[in-house]
Amino acid sequence: MRLASFLAQGTERWGVVLRDPGVADREWLVEPVRAEAALAAHGPVPAPGPAPHFLAGAWPDTLVGLLALDDAGLAALSRLAAAVEQRARTDVTILPRSGHRVGAADDGVELLAPVPRPRLCWGLVTNSPSFVRNRPGVPLLNLFPLGHQRPQGAVVGHGAPVVVRHGHHLPAMAYNVELAVVIGRAGRDVPVGRAMEHVAGYTVVDDVSGTHYFSTVPGNAGAGYSLPPGYQDWLFQATASWAGKKADTMCPMGPYLVTKDEVGDPYDLLMWTRQSGRTRDRAHSGATLLGIERVLAWYSSFASLHVGDVIHLGTMGIDGLPVTPGEVAAGTRLEVEIERVGALANPVVAPDDGPGPAPPDLTRHPSWAVRELALRERAEPGSTVIGAPADWSVAGVRHFWTAFGNAAPPTGVDPDGLPRLVVPRFLNGPASALSAGSAAGGGVVRVPARATDLVVAVELALVLRRLVAEAPAGSDTQVPGGTWTSDTAALDGLVLGYTPLVSVCDQSFADAVAEPARAGERGIGAVYGRWADGFNVVLPAPGPFLPVAALPDPAGWWGREMWLTTAAGTVRGSTTEYAAGPGELLAAISRMITLFPGDVVTLGSASARVRVPREQYAAGLDVTAGIEGLGSVHTRIAGAT
């Protein structure tokens, strides 16, 4: 079956795609509730045996909701689709009464990504031998999956524009076709031999990237995908490259989710990348270096898979086919196709950004995840804004953003060996990596069985109040003498509050590195090590900074004492260690990436950290982390049971 998410008259819906037996090349988006009602109105389907059993109107509201029903939901939908197809052979009205014609503009139908709001949109890189064959300067292949997490605002459907603001396409943007799997069954520690049981089906992803975050490096504008000396560490390279993929609209997906029974062998599919009808690359899914089974087993060894998660497997052909500014200006169309999965096409649009700050109109945003909230806010002002800290919950967070290397002294390196930069490093991870502790003794953080030593630290984090696009820069100002005055009042409309955060980073990923190795394999542990379920512990509700009279700015974030207490004692640090403050970090991320209400952004790890061997946490380790004027968060770390 081919399954779709779509808008009809502005309302999100989902359905199964069926061909019209009476009209060649005509297809219909059949909504199960409508189809079931239409069939019932005309009595049982004329066929021997009992009438087929569907879901008696109890269909979920979303496609992900259907996938959550596992095999039972797909089986019921298959029976319904077969019944509609049979009726359609003799009744030309059944398809119009059951849904919407694909491509009928007058019906107000807009295809969305099959999963419009993926919790996990994990894109692998360098996952094919062809990557090395096409890049002579890359001498080694991955031995385990390397990849980045995309936020929901990056995801758009078939036909939606890829919008390249702020020179994101200068001197070139890039794209390529990738096969994506959609998870239909949740799991942890999934064995390789049973991994395919967790796959609902496949879809097409166009992996688009741009160069805005490369050009933010002083003096690097117009340099494309290269960086100057001083910015060559892997985590900044990942920031510049992967943030360009995280930017709004950079992940077209669709047009449909095709169930695995219809696709067959996922390693025997031809794949094409085209531009405005011109073929630019052809590849084959059999070029996958690390297949679906091992990728799912790897990820689930440290974090949970959830229904509706999307994992795209990297290019199987040429990585990053360039699109020139001239082609963008003339109007171009990115087209990608995978045999038996589908063809996806999206125009590229470069709006005139103008001379001054003009945040995009989010009510017209191509990503439904963003537009849905913006439209609701316009219709009911305040309905999407988190009014008070008590209204926020970790369970509702969509994105978790982390700064890296943000605590290096002006003339040295931070505890991870990263030099201080004027442009912040940042990446995002799955929101399931967050959990809530308490001021009196929080829940237990379960450490995966694969884990070895842990690095535990205290960090300053903030929680967003509303949708944030292009937050104003300059809300943090360094004054002579190296101190900061932070205009936290300027962020009040954007930030719900602040919280100390206990970060836990599993060091076992270093053990998977086989030298000689690529820099990404050595560096990704700082990212994956924090992705485990609940590894980043915050207060149940953020709060304001209480004034501290001794500080240069008594109500600001700068200069506050930080502490971390474990059985080994207490280590201390200060927020003075941070290079980029809350305002600077928000401005850097949101320049191209829309942030969501409730998102958590942490300024990253500083010197108040400890390394904890497995034998010290296996039976349970109590941890308390605090920041002056924000209070303390407590949690307990325990080994896998």
HELIX and SHEET records of a PDB file:
HELIX    1   1 PRO A   32  ALA A   41  1                                  10    
HELIX    2   2 LEU A   63  ALA A   68  1                                   6    
HELIX    3   3 ASP A   70  ALA A   88  1                                  19    
HELIX    4   4 ILE A   94  SER A   98  1                                   5    
HELIX    5   5 ALA A  105  ASP A  107  5                                   3    
HELIX    6   6 PRO A  129  ASN A  134  1                                   6    
HELIX    7   7 GLN A  152  ALA A  154  5                                   3    
HELIX    8   8 VAL A  192  HIS A  198  5                                   7    
HELIX    9   9 HIS A  212  SER A  215  1                                   4    
HELIX   10  10 TRP A  234  LYS A  246  1                                  13    
HELIX   11  11 LYS A  260  VAL A  263  1                                   4    
HELIX   12  12 SER A  285  ALA A  287  5                                   3    
HELIX   13  13 ILE A  292  SER A  300  1                                   9    
HELIX   14  14 PRO A  325  ALA A  330  1                                   6    
HELIX   15  15 LEU A  362  ARG A  364  5                                   3    
HELIX   16  16 TRP A  368  ALA A  379  1                                  12    
HELIX   17  17 PRO A  389  ASP A  391  5                                   3    
HELIX   18  18 VAL A  394  GLY A  396  5                                   3    
HELIX   19  19 ALA A  431  ALA A  433  5                                   3    
HELIX   20  20 THR A  488  LEU A  491  1                                   4    
HELIX   21  21 SER A  508  ALA A  512  5                                   5    
HELIX   22  22 ALA A  519  GLY A  523  1                                   5    
HELIX   23  23 GLY A  525  TYR A  528  1                                   4    
HELIX   24  24 THR A  575  GLU A  577  5                                   3    
HELIX   25  25 PRO A  582  SER A  590  1                                   9    
HELIX   26  26 ARG A  614  TYR A  617  1                                   4    
SHEET    1   A 5 GLY A  99  ARG A 101  0                                        
SHEET    2   A 5 GLU A  27  VAL A  30 -1                                        
SHEET    3   A 5 THR A  11  ARG A  19 -1                                        
SHEET    4   A 5 ARG A   2  ALA A   8 -1                                        
SHEET    5   A 5 VAL A 109  LEU A 111 -1                                        
SHEET    1   B 6 GLY A  99  ARG A 101  0                                        
SHEET    2   B 6 GLU A  27  VAL A  30 -1                                        
SHEET    3   B 6 THR A  11  ARG A  19 -1                                        
SHEET    4   B 6 ARG A   2  ALA A   8 -1                                        
SHEET    5   B 6 CYS A 251  THR A 259 -1                                        
SHEET    6   B 6 VAL A 155  VAL A 156  1                                        
SHEET    1   C10 GLY A  99  ARG A 101  0                                        
SHEET    2   C10 GLU A  27  VAL A  30 -1                                        
SHEET    3   C10 THR A  11  ARG A  19 -1                                        
SHEET    4   C10 ARG A   2  ALA A   8 -1                                        
SHEET    5   C10 CYS A 251  THR A 259 -1                                        
SHEET    6   C10 VAL A 199  ASP A 206 -1                                        
SHEET    7   C10 VAL A 177  ILE A 183 -1                                        
SHEET    8   C10 VAL A 310  HIS A 312 -1                                        
SHEET    9   C10 CYS A 121  VAL A 125  1                                        
SHEET   10   C10 LEU A 146  GLN A 149 -1                                        
SHEET    1   D 5 VAL A 162  VAL A 163  0                                        
SHEET    2   D 5 GLY A 342  VAL A 349  1                                        
SHEET    3   D 5 ARG A 333  ILE A 338 -1                                        
SHEET    4   D 5 LEU A 270  GLN A 275 -1                                        
SHEET    5   D 5 ARG A 278  HIS A 284 -1                                        
SHEET    1   E 2 MET A 173  TYR A 175  0                                        
SHEET    2   E 2 LEU A 321  VAL A 323 -1                                        
SHEET    1   F 7 ARG A 425  PRO A 430  0                                        
SHEET    2   F 7 HIS A 399  PHE A 404 -1                                        
SHEET    3   F 7 VAL A 600  THR A 602  1                                        
SHEET    4   F 7 LEU A 454  LEU A 464 -1                                        
SHEET    5   F 7 VAL A 495  ASP A 506 -1                                        
SHEET    6   F 7 ASN A 536  VAL A 538 -1                                        
SHEET    7   F 7 LEU A 434  ALA A 436  1                                        
SHEET    1   G 5 ARG A 425  PRO A 430  0                                        
SHEET    2   G 5 HIS A 399  PHE A 404 -1                                        
SHEET    3   G 5 VAL A 600  THR A 602  1                                        
SHEET    4   G 5 LEU A 454  LEU A 464 -1                                        
SHEET    5   G 5 ARG A 609  VAL A 612 -1                                        
SHEET    1   H 5 VAL A 444  ARG A 446  0                                        
SHEET    2   H 5 GLY A 631  ALA A 638  1                                        
SHEET    3   H 5 LEU A 621  ILE A 627 -1                                        
SHEET    4   H 5 GLU A 561  THR A 566 -1                                        
SHEET    5   H 5 GLY A 569  SER A 574 -1                                        
SHEET    1   I 2 ASP A 476  GLN A 478  0                                        
SHEET    2   I 2 TRP A 484  SER A 486 -1                                        
END                                                                             
